[in-house]
Amino acid sequence: MKYEATETSPHGRDEELQWVRILSSGDPAKGMMLVLGQKLCTAFHEFEPAWRAGALNERQLPFFRERLTKRIKRVLITMKNNGLDTLAGFAELEALARETEAA
């Protein structure tokens, strides 16, 4: 069966096909990391438009910061538990966790 991408932009299409390859590779740890990583990416991508739209205010920022920090730490722990902490970008993800927690 051939997978048909739903994204039309070259970046989106390549990303979607990458997800398909990893999820169908039979490596559950990498598949789970892809899902968790995408959820993390979505959370960060949605912050700025939510702030701009007025959906967040300064009273809500500590709550949002804590949720983002927990999500990053979950990704890091899952990566460590499954031997994926040697992948490129792991150190940068750790730095993002520290910066988010300190923000």
N, CA, C and O of each residue as an XYZ file, in Angstrom:
412
protein
N       0.840     -1.174      0.000
C       0.000      0.000      0.000
C       0.887      1.241      0.000
O       1.835      1.334      0.781
N       0.582      2.176     -0.863
C       1.338      3.420     -0.939
C       0.601      4.501     -0.149
O      -0.608      4.681     -0.294
N       1.354      5.216      0.690
C       0.767      6.284      1.488
C       0.638      7.540      0.643
O       1.584      7.927     -0.043
N      -0.511      8.172      0.686
C      -0.747      9.427     -0.016
C      -0.747     10.566      0.996
O      -1.602     10.614      1.880
N       0.197     11.470      0.870
C       0.325     12.586      1.806
C      -0.862     13.535      1.681
O      -1.433     13.691      0.602
N      -1.227     14.168      2.796
C      -2.307     15.156      2.782
C      -1.777     16.570      2.657
O      -2.507     17.477      2.257
N      -0.510     16.764      2.997
C       0.093     18.091      2.910
C       0.435     18.423      1.464
O       0.814     17.549      0.685
N       0.294     19.698      1.117
C       0.613     20.097     -0.257
C       1.912     20.891     -0.347
O       2.543     20.911     -1.403
N       2.326     21.548      0.744
C       3.584     22.291      0.699
C       4.737     21.287      0.714
O       4.626     20.232      1.339
N       5.842     21.600      0.033
C       6.970     20.659      0.029
C       7.460     20.313      1.437
O       7.748     19.150      1.716
N       7.558     21.297      2.320
C       8.022     21.045      3.689
C       7.051     20.123      4.421
O       7.461     19.130      5.022
N       5.779     20.453      4.367
C       4.774     19.654      5.054
C       4.693     18.243      4.514
O       4.556     17.286      5.277
N       4.777     18.112      3.198
C       4.709     16.794      2.572
C       5.904     15.944      2.982
O       5.741     14.777      3.338
N       7.117     16.525      2.935
C       8.315     15.783      3.340
C       8.243     15.366      4.802
O       8.647     14.259      5.158
N       7.730     16.251      5.644
C       7.601     15.939      7.065
C       6.606     14.798      7.275
O       6.865     13.876      8.048
N       5.485     14.865      6.594
C       4.477     13.821      6.735
C       5.017     12.471      6.260
O       4.777     11.448      6.902
N       5.727     12.464      5.164
C       6.288     11.212      4.660
C       7.362     10.671      5.600
O       7.519      9.457      5.730
N       8.100     11.565      6.255
C       9.093     11.139      7.253
C       8.376     10.431      8.406
O       8.827      9.385      8.873
N       7.268     11.000      8.859
C       6.506     10.376      9.950
C       6.057      8.974      9.540
O       6.169      8.024     10.315
N       5.553      8.859      8.326
C       5.062      7.570      7.840
C       6.190      6.545      7.833
O       5.999      5.410      8.270
N       7.362      6.937      7.340
C       8.491      5.995      7.288
C       8.879      5.532      8.688
O       9.108      4.342      8.903
N       8.954      6.457      9.638
C       9.347      6.084     10.997
C       8.273      5.229     11.654
O       8.574      4.198     12.255
N       7.018      5.660     11.539
C       5.942      4.907     12.190
C       5.774      3.516     11.608
O       5.332      2.608     12.313
N       6.112      3.326     10.352
C       5.947      2.009      9.735
C       7.226      1.182      9.777
O       7.263      0.072      9.248
N       8.280      1.716     10.405
C       9.571      1.023     10.417
C       9.613     -0.162     11.370
O      10.513     -0.996     11.274
N       8.651     -0.250     12.294
C       8.671     -1.341     13.260
C       9.490     -1.025     14.497
O       9.720     -1.912     15.318
N       9.941      0.226     14.654
C      10.712      0.632     15.832
C       9.798      1.448     16.741
O       9.642      2.652     16.536
N       9.187      0.806     17.749
C       8.213      1.507     18.592
C       8.783      2.720     19.313
O       8.085      3.720     19.478
N      10.040      2.650     19.747
C      10.625      3.786     20.471
C      10.732      5.009     19.567
O      10.372      6.115     19.972
N      11.217      4.821     18.366
C      11.318      5.958     17.439
C       9.943      6.456     17.045
O       9.738      7.662     16.908
N       8.999      5.551     16.861
C       7.635      5.966     16.531
C       7.021      6.796     17.640
O       6.382      7.815     17.380
N       7.215      6.359     18.883
C       6.681      7.108     20.019
C       7.354      8.459     20.123
O       6.693      9.459     20.406
N       8.664      8.509     19.896
C       9.369      9.789     19.962
C       8.855     10.746     18.884
O       8.764     11.953     19.107
N       8.530     10.212     17.750
C       7.984     11.048     16.686
C       6.661     11.657     17.121
O       6.429     12.849     16.919
N       5.797     10.850     17.715
C       4.502     11.345     18.181
C       4.691     12.389     19.278
O       4.095     13.465     19.224
N       5.529     12.070     20.282
C       5.757     13.023     21.377
C       6.434     14.298     20.876
O       6.086     15.401     21.296
N       7.399     14.135     19.976
C       8.091     15.298     19.419
C       7.145     16.191     18.649
O       7.231     17.415     18.743
N       6.250     15.601     17.893
C       5.282     16.392     17.142
C       4.331     17.131     18.074
O       3.996     18.290     17.830
N       3.894     16.466     19.142
C       3.030     17.132     20.115
C       3.758     18.310     20.753
O       3.173     19.372     20.962
N       5.036     18.113     21.059
C       5.839     19.185     21.650
C       5.981     20.347     20.670
O       5.825     21.510     21.041
N       6.271     20.022     19.444
C       6.417     21.039     18.399
C       5.129     21.837     18.249
O       5.161     23.064     18.157
N       4.013     21.153     18.226
C       2.723     21.823     18.090
C       2.475     22.776     19.250
O       2.001     23.893     19.043
N       2.791     22.348     20.461
C       2.582     23.201     21.636
C       3.366     24.503     21.507
O       2.836     25.576     21.793
N       4.618     24.415     21.082
C       5.435     25.622     20.951
C       4.971     26.485     19.782
O       4.957     27.712     19.881
N       4.596     25.850     18.684
C       4.122     26.614     17.530
C       2.831     27.370     17.838
O       2.599     28.441     17.277
N       2.009     26.844     18.700
C       0.722     27.475     19.000
C       0.817     28.570     20.053
O      -0.127     29.342     20.219
N       1.929     28.652     20.762
C       2.060     29.650     21.816
C       1.936     31.078     21.270
O       1.125     31.864     21.760
N       2.727     31.402     20.272
C       2.770     32.784     19.760
C       1.421     33.246     19.215
O       0.982     34.340     19.571
N       0.736     32.463     18.364
C      -0.563     32.928     17.895
C      -1.592     33.039     19.020
O      -2.461     33.911     18.988
N      -1.493     32.153     20.016
C      -2.419     32.235     21.152
C      -2.164     33.509     21.946
O      -3.107     34.178     22.370
N      -0.901     33.844     22.146
C      -0.550     35.072     22.865
C      -1.046     36.291     22.080
O      -1.661     37.197     22.642
N      -0.773     36.296     20.787
C      -1.170     37.424     19.936
C      -2.686     37.594     19.903
O      -3.183     38.718     19.839
N      -3.416     36.493     19.945
C      -4.879     36.541     19.889
C      -5.516     36.885     21.231
O      -6.731     37.055     21.322
N      -4.694     36.987     22.269
C      -5.228     37.329     23.586
C      -5.736     36.130     24.375
O      -6.394     36.297     25.403
N      -5.435     34.916     23.899
C      -5.897     33.719     24.605
C      -5.077     33.448     25.865
O      -5.479     32.654     26.716
N      -3.950     34.099     25.977
C      -3.092     33.960     27.159
C      -2.888     35.342     27.775
O      -2.888     36.356     27.078
N      -2.717     35.359     29.072
C      -2.344     36.604     29.732
C      -1.268     36.291     30.757
O      -0.925     35.128     30.964
N      -0.738     37.315     31.395
C       0.389     37.101     32.303
C       0.046     36.195     33.473
O       0.928     35.510     33.992
N      -1.205     36.171     33.903
C      -1.602     35.270     34.993
C      -1.558     33.818     34.549
O      -1.338     32.924     35.367
N      -1.766     33.576     33.262
C      -1.793     32.213     32.745
C      -0.418     31.698     32.321
O      -0.242     30.495     32.126
N       0.549     32.591     32.179
C       1.855     32.171     31.687
C       2.542     31.124     32.566
O       3.120     30.186     32.017
N       2.511     31.229     33.904
C       3.149     30.177     34.707
C       2.543     28.793     34.447
O       3.267     27.800     34.383
N       1.242     28.731     34.301
C       0.570     27.464     34.004
C       1.049     26.912     32.663
O       1.376     25.731     32.549
N       1.086     27.770     31.659
C       1.493     27.339     30.326
C       2.967     26.920     30.328
O       3.329     25.916     29.715
N       3.820     27.695     31.022
C       5.241     27.362     31.120
C       5.419     25.985     31.755
O       6.227     25.186     31.283
N       4.674     25.703     32.815
C       4.778     24.414     33.493
C       4.352     23.273     32.567
O       4.985     22.218     32.548
N       3.289     23.485     31.808
C       2.824     22.438     30.882
C       3.855     22.174     29.788
O       4.103     21.020     29.436
N       4.458     23.237     29.247
C       5.487     23.060     28.222
C       6.711     22.348     28.800
O       7.278     21.458     28.166
N       7.107     22.744     29.995
C       8.270     22.126     30.639
C       8.017     20.645     30.883
O       8.896     19.824     30.620
N       6.847     20.288     31.374
C       6.522     18.879     31.605
C       6.544     18.092     30.297
O       7.003     16.950     30.259
N       6.052     18.701     29.239
C       6.016     18.010     27.951
C       7.432     17.758     27.437
O       7.727     16.674     26.934
N       8.304     18.755     27.561
C       9.692     18.574     27.115
C      10.363     17.487     27.946
O      11.050     16.621     27.404
N      10.164     17.532     29.269
C      10.800     16.537     30.132
C      10.296     15.132     29.816
O      11.062     14.173     29.904
N       9.033     14.995     29.455
C       8.511     13.678     29.083
C       9.225     13.149     27.844
O       9.574     11.971     27.776
N       9.439     14.020     26.874
C      10.157     13.622     25.663
C      11.580     13.200     26.027
O      12.055     12.162     25.564
N      12.261     13.993     26.851
C      13.635     13.678     27.234
C      13.719     12.345     27.982
O      14.593     11.528     27.693
N      12.828     12.126     28.929
C      12.839     10.880     29.696
C      12.571      9.685     28.784
O      13.227      8.649     28.898
N      11.610      9.836     27.885
C      11.302      8.745     26.966
C      12.500      8.441     26.072
O      12.809      7.280     25.805
N      13.159      9.482     25.619
C      14.353      9.273     24.792
C      15.436      8.547     25.582
O      16.024      7.587     25.083
N      15.708      8.995     26.813
C      16.732      8.353     27.643
C      16.373      6.894     27.915
O      17.224      6.011     27.802
N      15.134      6.646     28.268
C      14.700      5.284     28.599
C      14.824      4.323     27.425
O      14.912      3.110     27.617
N      14.830      4.859     26.220
C      14.854      4.012     25.027
C      16.146      4.135     24.231
O      16.203      3.742     23.066
N      17.185      4.683     24.861
C      18.490      4.768     24.207
C      18.542      5.725     23.033
O      19.393      5.593     22.155
N      17.633      6.688     23.016
C      17.610      7.646     21.903
C      18.249      8.986     22.284
O      18.154      9.961     21.538
N      18.897      9.023     23.443
C      19.513     10.274     23.888
C      20.840     10.556     23.197
O      21.497     11.552     23.500
N      21.240      9.691     22.274
C      22.449      9.942     21.488
C      22.107     10.575     20.134
O      23.000     10.918     19.358
N      20.826     10.723     19.864
C      20.412     11.326     18.588
C      20.786     12.798     18.533
O      20.808     13.479     19.559
N      21.079     13.286     17.339
C      21.362     14.709     17.151
C      20.170     15.518     17.616
O      19.028     15.184     17.300
N      20.424     16.568     18.357
C      19.371     17.452     18.828
C      18.971     17.211     20.274
O      18.240     18.019     20.848
N      19.431     16.113     20.882
C      19.052     15.820     22.261
C      19.554     16.909     23.205
O      18.805     17.379     24.062
N      20.812     17.314     23.057
C      21.379     18.358     23.930
C      20.613     19.668     23.768
O      20.392     20.385     24.744
N      20.213     19.977     22.546
C      19.450     21.201     22.308
C      18.069     21.115     22.952
O      17.548     22.119     23.437
N      17.485     19.946     22.958
C      16.194     19.754     23.606
C      16.332     19.916     25.123
O      15.452     20.480     25.774
N      17.429     19.423     25.675
C      17.688     19.634     27.104
C      17.823     21.125     27.407
O      17.305     21.604     28.416
N      18.519     21.859     26.532
C      18.675     23.304     26.713
C      17.325     24.003     26.625
O      17.055     24.927     27.391
N      16.478     23.572     25.698
C      15.146     24.158     25.569
C      14.340     23.929     26.844
O      13.599     24.811     27.276
N      14.481     22.754     27.445
C      13.782     22.462     28.691
C      14.235     23.420     29.797
O      13.412     23.964     30.533
N      15.549     23.619     29.905
C      16.075     24.537     30.926
C      15.589     25.970     30.680
O      15.181     26.668     31.609
N      15.640     26.389     29.431
C      15.225     27.763     29.104
C      13.737     27.972     29.328
O      13.324     29.032     29.797
N      12.935     26.985     29.002
C      11.494     27.088     29.194
C      11.167     27.150     30.679
O      10.331     27.947     31.104
N      11.823     26.314     31.459
C      11.571     26.290     32.899
C      11.981     27.608     33.554
O      11.349     28.051     34.514
N      13.032     28.229     33.037
C      13.529     29.470     33.616
C      12.806     30.719     33.086
O      12.972     31.810     33.632
N      12.022     30.562     32.048
C      11.375     31.719     31.397
C      10.383     32.397     32.326
O       9.752     33.382     31.943
